[in-house]
Amino acid sequence: MGLLCYLFSKLNLMSSLLSLGFEYKGCHHSFLARVKEYGNKTEYHVTVMNEELEKLLYGNHVITGINGQIITDKPDTPGEQHLLKCYIAKALSKYLHEKSLASY
């Protein structure tokens, strides 16, 4: 049991997982984001709680933040995938903005 607690504390699982919602094509959806921090760069590994949308993100499910700013996708990302990631990034950005305001 001690080893398991040690591993969980090193992974910091509780503070590195977000659960947020977003609107896409007139419907409310949820996603989980596993947060990985590397200095001033943060990666959000996204899993959409909808099978069809999750398949759409396959292979391109990481959203990056640098110095607290969410970076949008590469220009060569396919249309529907890019649109979905923009809606997710918008929800993530709103959450981060509200979190920063709450810390004042």
N, C-alpha and C positions, 0 to 999 in steps of 0.2 A: 504493500500500500504506500509506503514512503517513497519508493521510486516513482510510482504513478503520480503522486502529488508533485514531486520534483519536476517531472517532465511537463505536467500541465502548467506549473508556474513558469517554466522556461518558455513555453509556447505562448503563454499569456492569452489563452483561448477566450476567456470571457470578455476582455477588453478589445479583442481584435476581430470581433464579428459584429456586423451591423445587420439589422433587418429593417428595410424601408419599403415604402410603397411608391408607385408612380402610375400615371395615366398614359395609356397607349391605345390609340384608335378607339377612343370613347369608353374604354374599360379600365378598371383599377386592377393593377397587378402588384405583386410583391417580389422582392429579391433579397438575397443574402449577399453580403460582401465581406469576404475575409480580407482583413487589412494587414499589409506588410509594409513596414517602414524601413527606409534605407537613407538615413540622414535627412536631407531636405526633399527627398522623393518618397512618395507613398503610392503603393499599388493596391487597387481594390479589385479583388478576384470575384467576379459577379456570377451568381447562380440565380436565374429567374425561376420563380415558383410556378411556371407554366411550361409544359412540355414542348409545345410548339415554338414558343419564344426562346426557350433554352436551346433548341436545335438551331434556331436562326443565329444565335450568338456563338455556336460551336467554333472553337479555334480562335476566337477573338473576344474573349470574355474579361480582359484586363483593362481597367480604366486607371490612368495615371494622374497623380497630382504632384505638382512641384511647387514648393513654398506655399502650400495651401490653395493653389489654383488648379482646378480640374482642366486637364488637357484633352481636347477633343480628338477624334479619330484621325487616322491618316487619310489623305484625299482618295486613295485607291480602295477604300472600304466600300463594298457593295451597298446600294441604295437603302434597302430595307434594314439591313444590319446597322448601317450608319444611323438611320433614323431611330431605331430602337436604342442604340447606345447613347444617342443624344438625349432621349427622354430619361434614361437611367442616370446619365451624368447630371442632368438638370436636378433630379431628385437628390442626388448625392451632394451636389453643390449647395442646394437649399438647406439640407441638413447641416452641412459644415458651417454655413453662414449663421444659422440659428444657434449652433453650438458655440461659435465664437462670440456671438452677442450675449449668450447666457453666462459666459465666463467673466464678463465685466462686472 
